[in-house]
Amino acid sequence: MSQALYRKYRPQGWAEVVGQEHVVQTLKNAIVADRVAHAYLFAGPRGTGKTTLARLLAKAVNCLDEDKAGRPCNKCENCKAVNENRFLDLIEIDAASNTSVDDVRDLRDKINFSPSQGRYKIYIIDEVHMLSTAAFNALLKTLEEPPPHAIFILATTEIHKIPATVLSRCQRHEFRRLPVEEIVLQLKSIIKAEKFQADEDALTAIARQAGGGLRDAISLLDQLASAGAKITLQLTQTVLGTATSQTVLDLVASVRDRKPAAGLDAIHRALDSGADARTLARQIVEYLRGLMLIQLGNGDQVEATRDVRERMKLDAKSFSTPYVLRLMKSFNGAAVDTRGGWQPSLSLELALAEVLEMPDEAGASDSGPKVAPTKQAGPTVLYQKAEAESGQGQGTEAAISLEEVNRSWKDIRAVIKPAHPGTEALLNSCKPMEVRGDELVLGFQSDTVRALMDKPENLDATQKAIADVLGVSLKVKCAVTNAKGKLPPHVSADGMVATALDHGGEIVDVQE
């Protein structure tokens, strides 16, 4: 079995560590001055060298070289034992798998035993933030006054989860993300040593995808090298799933042209063919980020094929920069939303509906086509034609007050959620607007979301929950409260629609 590249090229000396010079210099000085602390806390993003430097420190304090400035020497028996993972006094603990207080008590009981091979016993506790509160409490006294032969090195990616009592007992070092340029230099040295063939722009794409983590970048390089071909930008984008898909282009075009149906079709085609919704959302955000970079004069930082880059330049002229930022925010929400598991397309659909309701008020640049802003003079209403013509509720006393419905709305949603989580999510996007006779009108911010809710299964579940919670039978009607127009015939003059019109709204559409 071949060795993973990130393990093969793990630094064995201080000089090989990149991007963390501030930590390296402090630790080297401590070794030379014989002032090594009894407890360290290494905090920072994954893949930035926390465990690597912990092992280097463990090797240096046990190195047998007479010259302290030359430690670790990687030549003495102790250094070789650490490099070959057979040094008995280096104990690495994964806190994610040993979270209980019993695990820490077991460690505390064994710590008093003298080292077997070296001068110090080194305890490296990785992902220490995973320890339970009781486990942290059990560790406190040992951290404060460990035996003279014990050194603790705690590593974490989430320092905000570490109790202040633990932080105060450790010497703390912050690790930083590596710049793209430094990661690319390291990848080039590995490629040269391994005799790989790779394009420079492909290495840059790998470095950007790694997000500042050198280990992730080397792992990605290892994955691409396994393809057996020259590592090109196109291969990198295809394997890593970062290539701009036609779906992204179609969806952005639907926003530009204000065609929601085309955008929904693009989303559903992609998901029906097996695409992951959150990955698609991330691709959309990455494309929009490219538009922003072009608009801000940093187009050279955009990683894309020539054809996609040309399309980006056109789209960058079609939107104002503030509007692009709002688009990125909406679709980034879909990329990190975990609520859509029951209905993968929902987060993307909601993001699309939201951005289509946003007017690009600043317009596009003078060199490109303009995006017509949506009128926003006042509240807007889109009403059901069936309701308007039936005259239901006119002159009839409401079955229950709107205030009572609003007070119980959370309870109604709670009843619906276990069996119909999708319906509950849609109800979270609306507001009870009016009770007219035996009808409850729900107001939505967009017609797209209203259409999703206005399905028999959703309406039936809502009506049943209302009956269970409030003890009354109400028919649910769905309306959009963001259009503009005139009051339809037979709609009560003192109802919700009339109130919206009094504030400057108008109705532009009537639902059959």
C-alpha positions in Angstrom: 0.0 0.0 0.0 1.4 3.4 -1.0 1.8 6.1 1.6 -0.4 9.1 1.4 1.5 12.2 0.2 0.6 14.4 3.1 2.2 11.8 5.4 5.1 11.2 3.2 5.9 14.9 3.1 5.1 15.8 6.7 7.9 18.1 8.0 10.6 16.4 10.1 12.4 19.6 11.1 11.6 23.2 12.0 12.9 24.5 8.7 10.4 22.4 6.7 7.3 24.0 8.4 5.7 26.7 6.2 3.3 29.5 7.1 3.7 29.3 10.9 7.0 31.0 11.5 5.7 32.9 14.6 5.0 29.6 16.3 8.1 27.8 15.1 10.4 30.6 16.4 8.8 30.6 19.8 9.1 26.9 20.2 12.7 26.9 19.0 13.6 29.6 21.5 12.0 27.6 24.3 14.1 24.5 23.4 17.4 26.5 23.4 16.6 28.4 26.6 15.3 25.2 28.3 12.0 27.0 29.1 9.5 24.5 27.6 6.0 25.0 29.1 4.1 22.2 30.8 1.0 22.8 28.7 0.4 24.2 25.2 -2.8 24.9 23.2 -2.5 24.9 19.4 -5.5 26.5 17.8 -6.3 27.1 14.1 -8.0 25.7 10.9 -7.5 22.1 9.9 -4.5 21.1 8.0 -2.3 24.0 9.0 0.3 22.1 11.0 -0.9 21.8 14.6 -0.2 18.1 15.0 3.0 18.3 12.9 4.4 21.0 15.3 3.2 19.0 18.3 5.2 16.0 17.1 8.2 18.2 16.3 8.1 19.7 19.9 7.8 16.2 21.3 10.8 15.1 19.3 12.9 18.2 20.2 12.4 17.9 24.0 13.5 14.3 23.9 16.3 14.7 21.3 19.7 13.4 22.5 21.8 16.0 20.4 24.1 18.0 22.7 23.5 21.1 20.7 20.1 22.4 21.8 19.9 24.7 18.7 20.1 21.6 16.5 17.2 19.7 18.1 15.5 17.8 16.7 18.4 16.2 14.9 16.5 13.3 13.3 19.6 11.2 13.8 19.5 10.1 17.4 17.6 7.0 18.5 14.7 9.0 20.1 14.2 11.1 17.0 14.2 8.0 14.8 11.7 6.4 17.1 9.3 9.3 16.9 9.6 9.4 13.1 8.8 5.7 12.9 5.9 5.9 15.3 7.5 3.7 17.9 8.4 6.2 20.6 6.6 4.9 23.7 6.6 8.3 25.5 4.6 10.1 22.8 0.9 9.4 23.5 -1.6 10.8 20.9 -5.2 10.9 22.0 -8.2 11.6 19.8 -10.6 13.5 22.0 -13.4 12.9 19.5 -13.2 9.2 20.4 -12.3 9.6 24.1 -14.7 12.2 25.4 -15.8 10.8 28.7 -14.5 11.7 32.2 -13.4 8.0 32.6 -11.0 8.4 29.7 -9.4 11.4 31.3 -9.2 9.8 34.7 -7.5 6.8 33.1 -5.0 9.2 31.6 -4.5 11.0 34.9 -3.8 7.7 36.7 -1.1 6.7 34.2 0.6 10.1 33.9 2.7 9.6 37.1 4.6 6.7 35.6 8.1 7.7 34.5 9.0 7.9 30.8 10.1 4.7 29.2 12.5 6.0 26.6 12.9 9.7 26.7 13.2 12.6 29.2 9.5 13.6 28.8 6.2 12.0 28.3 4.3 14.0 25.7 0.5 13.9 25.6 -1.0 15.3 22.3 -4.8 15.6 22.7 -6.3 16.3 19.2 -9.7 18.0 18.8 -9.7 18.7 22.5 -12.9 20.8 22.2 -14.8 17.5 21.9 -14.2 16.6 25.6 -17.2 16.7 27.8 -17.5 19.3 30.6 -16.8 16.7 33.2 -13.7 15.5 31.3 -12.4 19.1 31.1 -12.9 19.4 34.9 -11.1 16.2 35.5 -8.2 17.5 33.4 -7.8 20.9 35.1 -5.7 19.9 38.1 -3.4 17.8 36.0 -2.9 20.6 33.5 -2.1 23.1 36.2 0.4 20.9 38.1 1.5 18.0 35.9 4.4 15.8 36.9 7.8 17.3 35.9 8.2 14.7 33.2 4.9 15.4 31.5 4.0 17.9 28.8 0.5 18.4 27.4 -0.2 19.7 23.8 -3.8 20.3 23.1 -4.9 20.9 19.5 -8.3 22.3 18.4 -10.0 23.8 15.4 -12.7 25.4 17.6 -11.0 27.3 20.3 -14.3 29.1 21.3 -15.4 25.8 22.8 -12.5 25.5 25.2 -13.4 26.5 28.8 -11.6 29.6 30.0 -10.2 27.6 33.0 -8.3 25.4 30.5 -7.2 28.3 28.4 -5.7 30.0 31.4 -3.5 27.0 32.2 -1.9 26.7 28.7 0.5 28.6 26.6 -1.6 29.4 23.6 -0.5 29.6 19.9 -2.7 30.6 17.0 -2.1 28.9 13.6 -3.1 30.8 10.5 -4.3 29.7 7.1 -1.6 29.5 4.4 -1.7 31.9 1.5 -2.4 30.4 -1.9 1.2 31.3 -3.1 2.8 29.3 -0.3 0.6 26.3 -0.9 1.4 26.4 -4.6 5.2 26.4 -3.8 4.8 23.3 -1.7 2.8 21.6 -4.3 5.4 22.3 -6.9 8.2 20.8 -4.8 6.1 17.6 -4.3 5.3 17.4 -8.0 9.0 17.7 -8.8 9.9 15.0 -6.3 7.2 12.7 -7.5 7.7 13.5 -11.2 4.1 14.5 -11.7 2.9 16.6 -14.6 0.7 19.6 -13.7 -0.3 23.0 -15.0 0.3 26.0 -12.9 -3.4 27.1 -13.1 -4.4 23.7 -11.9 -2.2 24.0 -8.8 -3.6 27.4 -8.1 -7.1 25.9 -8.3 -6.1 23.2 -5.9 -4.7 25.7 -3.5 -7.8 27.8 -3.5 -10.0 24.8 -3.0 -8.0 23.8 0.1 -9.0 27.0 1.8 -5.7 27.7 3.5 -5.0 24.1 4.6 -1.8 22.6 3.2 -2.8 19.1 4.2 -6.0 19.4 2.2 -4.2 20.7 -0.8 -1.7 17.8 -0.7 -4.6 15.3 -0.4 -6.3 16.9 -3.4 -3.1 16.7 -5.4 -2.8 13.0 -4.4 -6.3 12.4 -5.6 -5.8 14.1 -8.9 -2.4 12.3 -9.5 -4.3 9.0 -9.1 -6.1 9.7 -12.4 -2.8 8.9 -14.1 -2.9 11.9 -16.5 -1.4 15.3 -16.6 -3.1 17.5 -14.0 -4.8 20.2 -16.0 -7.2 22.9 -14.8 -10.1 21.2 -16.6 -9.3 17.8 -14.9 -9.0 19.6 -11.6 -12.4 21.3 -11.9 -14.1 18.1 -13.2 -12.7 15.8 -10.4 -13.3 18.3 -7.6 -16.7 19.3 -8.9 -15.8 23.0 -9.2 -16.4 23.3 -13.0 -19.1 25.8 -13.8 -22.1 23.8 -15.0 -24.7 24.7 -17.6 -27.2 24.7 -14.7 -25.5 27.6 -13.1 -25.4 29.6 -16.3 -29.1 28.9 -16.9 -30.1 29.8 -13.4 -28.2 33.1 -13.4 -29.8 33.9 -16.8 -33.2 33.3 -15.3 -32.5 35.8 -12.6 -31.1 38.3 -15.1 -34.1 37.9 -17.4 -36.6 37.7 -14.5 -37.9 34.3 -15.6 -38.5 32.2 -12.4 -40.0 29.2 -14.3 -36.7 28.8 -16.3 -34.7 29.0 -13.1 -36.9 26.3 -11.4 -36.6 24.1 -14.4 -32.8 24.4 -14.3 -32.7 23.4 -10.6 -35.0 20.4 -11.1 -33.2 19.1 -14.2 -29.9 19.2 -12.3 -31.3 17.5 -9.2 -33.2 14.9 -11.2 -29.9 14.0 -12.9 -28.3 13.3 -9.6 -26.7 16.6 -8.6 -26.3 17.5 -4.9 -28.4 20.6 -4.0 -25.8 22.1 -1.6 -22.9 21.5 -4.1 -25.0 23.2 -6.8 -25.6 26.1 -4.4 -21.9 26.4 -3.8 -21.2 26.4 -7.5 -23.7 29.2 -7.9 -22.0 31.2 -5.2 -18.6 30.6 -6.7 -19.9 31.9 -10.1 -21.4 35.0 -8.4 -18.1 35.5 -6.6 -16.4 35.6 -10.1 -18.9 38.3 -11.2 -18.0 40.3 -8.1 -14.3 40.0 -8.7 -14.7 41.2 -12.3 -16.8 44.1 -11.2 -14.2 45.1 -8.6 -11.4 44.9 -11.1 -9.9 41.6 -10.0 -10.9 39.4 -12.9 -7.5 37.8 -13.0 -8.3 36.0 -9.8 -11.2 34.2 -11.4 -10.6 30.5 -12.0 -12.6 29.5 -15.1 -12.4 28.3 -18.6 -12.2 30.9 -21.4 -15.8 30.4 -22.4 -17.1 30.7 -18.9 -14.9 33.8 -18.2 -16.5 35.5 -21.3 -19.9 34.7 -20.0 -19.0 36.1 -16.6 -17.9 39.4 -18.1 -21.3 39.7 -19.8 -23.2 38.9 -16.6 -21.0 41.2 -14.6 -22.3 44.0 -16.8 -25.9 42.9 -16.3 -26.1 43.3 -12.5 -25.0 46.0 -10.1 -22.4 45.1 -7.5 -24.8 45.5 -4.5 -27.3 43.1 -6.3 -24.5 40.5 -6.9 -23.7 40.7 -3.2 -27.3 40.1 -2.2 -27.5 37.1 -4.7 -24.4 35.6 -3.1 -25.9 36.0 0.4 -29.1 34.2 -0.6 -27.5 31.3 -2.4 -24.8 30.9 0.3 -27.7 30.4 2.7 -28.9 27.5 0.5 -25.3 26.1 0.5 -25.2 25.8 4.3 -28.9 25.0 4.9 -29.4 21.5 6.3 -33.2 21.8 6.6 -34.0 20.7 3.1 -33.1 17.0 3.5 -36.7 15.9 3.1 -37.0 18.1 -0.1 -33.5 18.7 -1.6 -34.7 21.4 -4.0 -36.5 23.6 -1.4 -33.5 25.6 -0.2 -32.5 26.5 -3.8 -36.2 27.3 -4.7 -36.5 29.6 -1.7 -33.2 31.3 -2.6 -34.3 31.8 -6.2 -37.7 33.2 -5.1 -35.9 35.5 -2.7 -33.5 36.9 -5.2 -36.3 37.4 -7.8 -38.1 39.6 -5.3 -35.0 41.8 -4.8 -35.0 44.8 -7.2 -31.6 45.6 -8.7 -32.3 49.2 -7.8 -28.9 50.5 -8.8 -29.2 49.0 -12.2 -26.3 47.6 -14.2 -23.4 49.5 -15.5 -23.8 51.7 -18.5 -21.9 49.3 -20.7 -24.4 46.5 -20.3 -28.1 45.7 -20.4 -30.3 47.1 -17.6 -32.2 45.0 -15.1 -35.6 46.6 -14.6 -36.3 47.2 -10.9 -39.4 45.8 -9.4 -41.8 48.5 -8.2 -41.7 48.8 -4.4 -43.9 51.8 -3.6 -46.0 50.1 -1.1 -47.4 46.8 0.2 -48.7 44.5 -2.6 -51.3 41.9 -2.8 -52.1 39.0 -5.1 -55.4 37.3 -4.3 -57.3 34.1 -5.1 -60.0 34.7 -7.8 -62.1 31.9 -6.3 -62.2 33.8 -3.0 -63.0 37.1 -4.6 -65.9 35.7 -6.7 -67.4 33.5 -4.1 -68.0 36.3 -1.6 -67.3 33.8 1.2 -66.9 35.5 4.6 -68.6 38.8 3.6 -71.2 39.7 6.2 -70.3 36.6 8.1 -68.8 36.7 11.6 -65.2 35.2 11.7 -65.0 31.7 13.2 -62.1 32.8 15.3 -60.1 36.1 15.7 -56.8 36.6 13.8 -55.2 37.4 17.2 -56.0 33.9 18.5 -54.6 32.3 15.3 -51.4 34.3 15.6 -51.0 33.4 19.3 -51.3 29.7 18.5 -49.4 29.8 15.2 -46.2 28.2 16.7 -48.3 25.4 18.3 -50.0 24.8 14.9 -46.6 24.5 13.2 -45.3 22.2 16.0 -48.2 19.8 15.5 -47.5 19.7 11.7 -43.7 19.3 11.8 -43.3 15.6 12.9 -45.4 14.2 10.0 -45.1 17.1 7.5 -41.7 18.9 8.0 -41.9 20.4 4.5 -45.3 22.0 5.2 -44.0 23.4 8.4 -41.0 24.9 6.6 -43.3 26.6 4.2 -45.5 27.9 7.0 -42.4 29.4 8.5 -42.2 31.6 5.4 -45.7 33.1 5.7 -47.9 35.1 8.1 -51.6 34.7 8.9 -53.2 37.8 7.4 -57.0 37.7 7.9 -59.8 35.4 9.1 -62.9 35.9 6.9 -65.8 33.7 8.0 -64.5 30.2 7.9 -61.4 31.1 5.8 -57.9 31.9 7.0 -55.7 33.9 4.5 -52.0 33.2 4.7 -49.7 35.8 3.2 -46.5 34.9 1.4 -43.6 37.0 0.1 -43.4 35.5 -3.3 -45.6 33.6 -5.7 -43.1 30.8 -6.0 -43.3 29.9 -2.3 -47.1 30.4 -2.4 -47.4 27.9 -5.3 -45.3 25.4 -3.3 -47.7 25.8 -0.3 -50.9 25.8 -2.4 -51.0 22.0 -2.8 -53.7 19.8 -1.5 -51.5 17.8 0.9 -50.0 21.0 2.4 -53.4 22.6 2.8 -55.0 19.5 4.3 -52.2 19.1 6.8 -52.5 22.8 7.9 -56.3 22.7 8.2 -56.2 19.5 10.3 -53.6 21.0 12.6 -55.7 24.2 13.0 -58.7 22.1 13.9 -56.6 20.1 16.5 -55.1 23.2 18.1 -57.9 25.7 17.9 -61.0 23.5 17.7 -62.4 25.3 14.7 -62.6 24.3 11.0 -60.9 26.8 8.8 -60.3 26.7 5.0 -56.8 27.9 4.2 -56.3 30.3 1.3 -52.9 31.4 0.1 -52.1 34.9 -1.1 -49.0 36.9 -2.1 -48.5 40.2 -0.3 -45.9 41.7 -2.7 -47.7 42.5 -5.9 -49.6 45.7 -6.9 -53.1 46.3 -8.4 -56.7 47.2 -7.8 -59.3 45.7 -5.5 -61.2 42.8 -7.3 -65.0 42.8 -7.3 -66.7 41.2 -4.3 -63.7 41.6 -2.0 -64.6 43.1 1.4 -63.7 46.8 1.5 -62.6 46.5 5.2 -60.5 43.4 4.7 -56.8 42.7 4.4 -56.7 43.5 0.7 -58.3 46.8 1.1 -55.9 47.7 4.0 -52.9 46.9 1.8 -54.3 49.1 -1.0 -54.8 51.9 1.5 -51.1 51.9 2.0 -50.2 52.2 -1.6 -50.4 48.7 -2.9 -52.2 47.3 -5.9 -53.0 43.9 -7.3 -51.3 42.7 -10.5 -52.6 39.2 -10.7 -55.6 37.1 -9.6 -55.2 33.4 -9.1 -57.8 31.1 -10.7 
